[in-house]
Amino acid sequence: MNESEIKALVTLLDDEDSEVVQHVESRLRTLGGSIIPLLEDHWQGNGLNPILQKKIEDLIHDLQYNTVIDRLVAWKNNGHEDLLEGMWIVATYQYPDLNIDKLRQYINDMYFDAWLELREDMHPHDQIRVLNQIFFDKYKYLPNTKNFHSVANSMLNQVFDLKKGNPISLCVIYLLMARRLGLPVSGVNLPSLFVLTYKTPQIQFYINIFNRGLIFSKVDISNYIKQMQLKPQDSFFQPCSNLDIVSRVLRNLIVSFEKISDLERAKEVESILKAIS
């Protein structure tokens, strides 16, 4: 359909015949997210018709929501290799106009600062101390302990701007910086806590980003699991996938919306999670 035909359809959204309205809404939904700019233009030009405005707002939200699902499913099916892309797609649920290049620039800036300080002959522990200095001292990242369940903690752009996050969002930024530097750092899906691991054939240790990059050992994880009264699993000690990370971020987001009694959005995020599970 061309632009004039789409605009003609939009004008029928406030038709007195409910069957006409249902047909028009169904037809517009099939056109996908590409028509959102046209809907936004029409919304801005109809300030005196609140009923039509509400219908357009709902339609735009549904199209944006479906775009998030389509993008995440495609990301999963294409191998989910780019963690930043997955986190960007999650953030577009709340910020549909967010530009991924802006997020990449944040990571590139941190990478460059760390690259200037790293040397090839450094022990892995010393490499992590350099990254800690960049992450915590230069860029001033902090754990968001006061608002642990805030929705913003799962939105990477918000974590970049506020310099605060929950364990997994802080780990994601740190992890992206480390991977950009070529360091063998991955995420580890611990119960109630997300941490990182530095793993090569010769050495493996763990990093607690929520505790200023504290380095700890496999024995410490075993003790943690015992304190939690859980049966040890290999996944508690070994790297997890990018898909595991994004899925856990979505689960955190569901809890965040439930905490503020926004059950409609909690259900929407549950549907997004199911689409990639």
N, C-alpha and C positions, 0 to 999 in steps of 0.2 A: 504493500500500500504506500502511496505517496503521502507527503506531508498534509496536503489539503484534505485527503480522504480521512486521515487520522484525526485531524482537527474537527471534521464533520461528525465523526463518531463521538468524540469527547463532548460535543455540545448536546448529545442525546442522553448524557448521563443523568440529567434532571428531567427526563421525559415523564409525563404523567402515567404512562403505561409501564407497569413494573416488569412485564415480560420483555419489553424493548430495552429497558435498563439492564436487565440480567443478560440479555443477548449481547449488548454493547460491551459490558464489563468482561464477559467471557471472550469476546473477540479481541479486546485490547490486551488481555492477559496473554493471549497466544502470541502477541507481537514481541513480548519480552522487554528486557531492560532498555533496549535502544530507543523506546518512545518516551522514556522518563523526562528528557529535556523538554519535549513538546508538552507533556503534562504539566511540568513546572511552570512553563510560560503561560499556559492556559489558567493555572491556579492563580498566578499573580495578576492576571487580567480580569478576574472575576471576584473581586473583593466584596461585592454587594450580594453574593449568593452563597451563604454559609453552607447550605445543604450540598450544593455542587462542590464547593471547596473541600468539604469533609469526604465526599466520595473520591475526589481526586487524590487527597492525602492518603486515604486507605489503599487506593490502587497503586500509588507510588511506593508505599511501604511494602505491599505484597510483591511488587516487581523487584524491588531491591532485595527483599528477603529471598526470593527464588534465585536471584543472581548469586547471592552468597552460597546457597546450596549447590548450584551448578558449578561455580568456580571451585569449591572445596572438593566436590566429587571428581572433577577433572584433575585437580591437583593430586588427589589420592591415586587415581587411575594412571597418571603419568609418572608414578614412582615416588611422589612426595619428597623429592630430593632437596628442594629449596625451602628450608624452614622459615625464612623471612617471608616468603610468598604466602605460606600457610597462615602465619600470624597476621599478615596484612589482610588476608581475606576475612579472618575472624573480626578484625577491627572495623572492616567496612560494614559489618552488621549495625554498628552504632554510627560510624562515620563513612557513609557511602561514597563521598567525594575524596577520600584520603588517597594521596598519591604514593605509590610504593617507592618511587625514586627518592622521596623525602626521607623515608625510613632507611634506605640504602646509604644515603649520605651520612646519616648519624653513625652507622656502623663503620663506614669508611673513615670518618674523622677519628674514631676511637682506634681503629686499626693502625692508622698512620702514627698516632701518638705512641702506641705500644711498640710498633715496629722500630721506631727510633731508639728504643731502650733495650730491645732484645738482642742477644748475641747467640750465635750457633753453638758455642761451647758451654752455654749455661746448663746447669742441672735443672731438670723439670720443676723441682720445687722453687728454684729461683725464677724460672719463667713465670710461674703462677704468682709469685710475689710482685713481679713487674706488672702483670695484669691487674692484680689487686690495687696496686698504687694508682694505675690509670683509672680504674673503675670506681674506686671508693674515694680516693684523695683528689684526683684531678676533676672527675666528672660528678663527684659527690652523690653517688647513688646510695639510697638508704632503704632498709626494710620498712614497709608501711604497716607498722604494728598497730597504730591507732585505728586505721580503717582497713583491717585485714581482708574483709569481704567486700570491699568497694568494687563496683563494676569496672572502674578505671584501672584496677590492677591487672585486668585481662586484656586491656586495649594497649597495644605496644606503643602507639603514638602518645598516649597519655602517660605511660611510664617514662618515655623519653622526655616529655615536657616537665613532668612533676618530679622526676628523679627519685620516684618511690614506686615500689611494687611488692607483690607477694613472692614467695620463693621461686615459683616457676617462671614468672615474667622476668625477674632479675637474672635468673639462670639463662634464659633465652638470649638476652642481650649479651651477657658475658660469653655465652657459647658461640654466638655469631661472631663476636670479636676474635675469639680464640681460633675458630675455624678459618676465618679470613687470614689469620697468621700462619695457618697450616699446622696448628697444634692438634694432637690426637685427643681432643676433649669431646665428651658426649654427655647426654643427660642420663640420669638414673631415677627410675620411678619407685621411690621409697613410699611406704604408707605414711600419709599425713605430712610428708616433707619431700621436696624435690631437690636433688643435689646433682653435682657433676662428677664425672670421673675422668682422670687422665690415664689413658691406657695404651701401652705398647707391649710387645712381646717380652720386654725386659722389666717393666715396672707398671704398677697400677696403684693409684691412690685416689682419694675422693676430696671434693671441695664443697664446702657449705657456703654458698653465696649469701644466704640469709644471715650468716654470722661472719660477715666481712671476709669471706674467702678462706675460712679456716680449713687447713689441710688435715685430713684424718684417714684412718686405715680401715681395712676390711673387718678387723676385730672390733672397731668402734661401731660399724654397722651391725655386726652380730649382736653386740650388747644392746644396741637400740631396738633390734627386733625382739630380743628377749624381754626388754622393758615393756614393749607393746603387746607382749604375750601372743605373738604370732609365730606361725610355722615358717622357717626360713625358705625362701624361694630364690631360684637363680636370678630372677628379674630384679631382686633387691640389690644385687651386686654388679650387674652387667649393664652395658649401654642399652638404652631404649631407642626406638625409631622416632623420626620426625612426626609420623602419624600418631604415635603414642603421646607425644608432647602436645600436639594440637588438640587431641581428644581430651587430654587432662585439662587443658585450658578451657575447653568448652564445658566440662563438668564443673569447674570452678565458677564459670560464668552463670551456670544454672543456679548454683547455690547463692551467688551474689544477688540475682534477681529475686530468688525466694526470700532472702533476708529483708528485702525492701517491699515484699508483698506484690511484686510485679509478676504475677503468675502467668499472664499472657505471654510475656517475653521469655519467661522460664520455659514454657511449653514450646515456644518457637526454637529456642536453642536446643532443647531436647530433640526436636525433629532434625535439626542440623547435625547433631551428634549421631543420630541413628542413620543418617544418610551416608556417613563415612565409616560406620561401624561394621 
